[in-house]
Amino acid sequence: MNFFKYLSDPLINENPVMVQILGLCSALAVSRSMEPALIMAMSVIAVLVFSNVVISLLRSVIPRSIRLILEVIIIASAVIVVDELIKTFAVEVSEYLSVFVGLIITNCIILGRAEAFALGHGPLDSFADALGNGLGYAFVILIVSAARELLGAGSLFNVNLLPLLEDGGWYRPNQLMLYAPSAFFLIGFLIWGVRSMHIFQVNKSTHRLPRHL
């Protein structure tokens, strides 16, 4: 029962971006089109799952005094592997994402889940929590990137869906959607929509820290 709760809650009710307001930097920076957004989402999910499970397995032997250092080392190791895989199999996307893959190390969602969850739960529950939060992040970044690419370029995954004026069609791309502020407003509307449907979230603190902090 807890496994499915930990997996499903971060999708909407405890979404790390829309509710906890974490991971906004990458959501704003790489959501211009679907392809890099999908790669970034998969990267965050992979790092989250790996770090959460490993930290959960080691939680009983990690000294509390240096736990943050060890957590960052584990997260950084996963990010390095993911970055090298992207450079090998998706060179163009890697060039577009640039430093943002490396900055996954500083993503508050990942270190936050390690501190707030993995240190106090078993590997199976930690896996569910990591996967749920990763999918919640992916849900937001993919919705935003789909809206920006479709309205800003008339395409999805670089495949034209709306006939453009320059090609004899009817759609004039909204270039403003290709700039970062558009992502800011889209995420703001998503947050407003979710909190309008879940009024209890307005005054609810969803970022729980472990008692030892």
C-alpha positions in Angstrom: 0.0 0.0 0.0 2.8 2.5 1.0 4.7 1.7 -2.2 1.8 2.9 -4.5 1.2 5.9 -2.2 4.8 7.0 -2.4 4.7 6.4 -6.2 1.5 8.3 -6.9 1.5 11.2 -4.5 4.3 13.1 -6.2 2.5 13.1 -9.5 -0.1 15.8 -8.4 -0.7 16.0 -4.7 3.0 16.3 -3.7 4.4 17.3 -7.1 8.0 18.6 -6.5 7.6 21.4 -9.0 4.0 22.5 -8.7 3.6 22.0 -4.9 7.1 22.1 -3.4 8.4 24.6 -6.0 11.6 22.7 -6.6 13.6 22.1 -9.7 12.4 25.3 -11.4 15.8 26.3 -13.0 16.0 23.3 -15.3 12.3 23.4 -16.0 12.7 27.0 -17.2 16.0 26.4 -19.1 15.5 23.2 -21.1 11.7 23.2 -21.8 12.0 25.1 -25.1 11.3 21.9 -27.1 10.2 18.3 -26.3 13.4 16.4 -27.2 15.8 18.0 -24.7 13.1 18.2 -22.1 12.5 14.4 -22.4 16.2 13.7 -22.1 16.5 16.0 -19.1 13.4 14.3 -17.5 14.9 10.8 -18.0 18.2 12.0 -16.6 16.6 13.3 -13.5 14.6 10.1 -13.0 17.7 8.0 -13.4 19.8 10.0 -10.9 16.9 10.2 -8.4 16.3 6.5 -8.5 20.0 5.6 -8.2 20.8 8.0 -5.5 17.7 7.3 -3.4 18.2 3.5 -3.5 21.9 3.6 -2.8 21.5 6.1 0.1 18.7 4.0 1.5 20.9 0.8 1.4 23.7 2.7 3.1 21.6 4.7 5.6 22.5 2.6 8.6 26.3 3.0 8.0 26.4 6.6 6.8 27.8 8.9 9.6 25.4 11.7 10.3 28.2 14.2 10.5 29.3 13.7 6.9 26.0 12.5 5.3 25.6 15.5 3.0 29.1 15.0 1.6 28.5 11.4 0.9 25.0 12.1 -0.6 26.5 14.6 -3.0 29.3 12.2 -4.0 26.7 9.5 -4.8 24.5 11.9 -6.7 27.5 13.4 -8.6 28.6 9.9 -9.6 25.2 9.1 -11.1 25.2 12.5 -12.9 28.6 11.8 -14.5 27.5 8.5 -15.8 24.2 10.0 -17.2 26.1 12.9 -18.8 28.5 10.5 -20.5 25.7 8.4 -21.9 23.9 11.5 -23.3 27.2 12.6 -24.9 27.6 9.2 -26.5 24.1 8.5 -27.8 22.6 12.0 -28.2 25.4 14.4 -29.2 23.2 17.2 -30.5 20.9 17.2 -27.4 24.0 17.1 -25.2 25.3 20.3 -26.8 21.9 21.9 -26.4 21.6 20.9 -22.7 25.2 22.1 -22.1 25.9 22.5 -18.4 22.3 21.8 -17.3 22.9 18.0 -17.1 25.9 18.6 -14.8 23.7 21.0 -12.7 21.4 18.0 -11.8 23.8 17.6 -8.9 22.4 20.9 -7.4 18.8 20.0 -8.2 16.9 20.5 -4.9 14.5 17.6 -5.7 17.3 15.0 -5.6 19.2 16.1 -2.5 15.8 16.8 -0.8 14.5 13.3 -1.4 17.7 11.8 -0.2 17.6 13.8 3.0 13.8 13.8 3.6 13.1 10.2 2.6 15.9 7.8 1.6 17.7 8.3 5.0 14.6 7.0 6.8 13.1 4.4 4.6 13.9 1.1 3.0 15.2 0.7 -0.6 11.8 -0.4 -2.1 9.9 2.6 -0.7 12.8 4.9 -1.6 12.7 3.5 -5.2 8.9 4.3 -5.3 9.5 7.8 -3.9 12.3 8.6 -6.3 10.4 7.3 -9.3 7.2 9.2 -8.3 9.1 12.4 -7.8 11.0 11.9 -11.1 7.7 11.3 -13.0 6.2 14.3 -11.3 9.0 16.5 -12.5 8.8 14.9 -16.0 5.1 15.6 -16.1 5.5 19.3 -15.6 8.6 19.8 -17.8 7.0 17.8 -20.7 3.7 19.7 -20.5 5.5 23.0 -20.5 7.9 22.0 -23.4 5.0 20.7 -25.4 3.1 24.0 -25.1 6.2 26.1 -25.9 7.3 24.1 -28.9 3.8 23.7 -30.4 2.9 27.4 -30.0 6.4 28.7 -30.6 7.4 26.6 -33.6 4.3 24.7 -34.6 5.9 21.4 -34.0 6.5 18.6 -31.5 9.7 16.6 -31.4 10.8 18.8 -34.4 7.9 17.4 -36.5 5.7 20.1 -37.9 2.1 19.8 -36.8 0.8 23.3 -37.6 1.2 24.5 -41.2 3.3 27.7 -41.0 2.7 30.9 -42.9 6.2 30.8 -44.3 5.4 27.5 -45.9 2.0 28.5 -47.2 0.0 27.5 -44.1 -2.1 29.5 -41.7 -0.1 29.4 -38.4 2.2 32.3 -37.3 4.5 31.0 -34.6 4.5 32.9 -31.3 8.2 33.6 -30.8 7.6 34.7 -27.2 7.0 31.1 -26.3 10.6 30.2 -27.1 11.9 32.5 -24.4 12.4 31.4 -20.8 9.7 33.8 -19.3 7.0 31.9 -21.1 8.0 28.8 -19.2 7.8 30.8 -16.0 4.2 31.8 -16.7 3.2 28.4 -17.9 4.5 26.8 -14.7 2.7 29.5 -12.7 -0.6 28.7 -14.4 0.0 25.0 -13.6 0.6 25.8 -10.0 -2.5 27.9 -9.8 -4.6 25.2 -11.5 -3.4 22.5 -9.2 -3.8 24.5 -6.0 -7.3 25.7 -7.1 -8.3 22.0 -7.3 -6.6 21.2 -4.0 -7.2 24.1 -1.7 -5.6 22.2 1.2 -2.2 22.6 -0.4 -2.2 26.4 -0.1 -1.5 26.3 3.6 0.1 22.9 3.8 3.8 22.5 4.2 4.8 19.7 1.8 8.5 19.9 2.2 9.1 17.7 5.2 12.6 17.6 6.7 14.0 14.8 8.9 14.0 15.5 12.6 17.7 15.4 13.0 18.1 18.6 10.9 
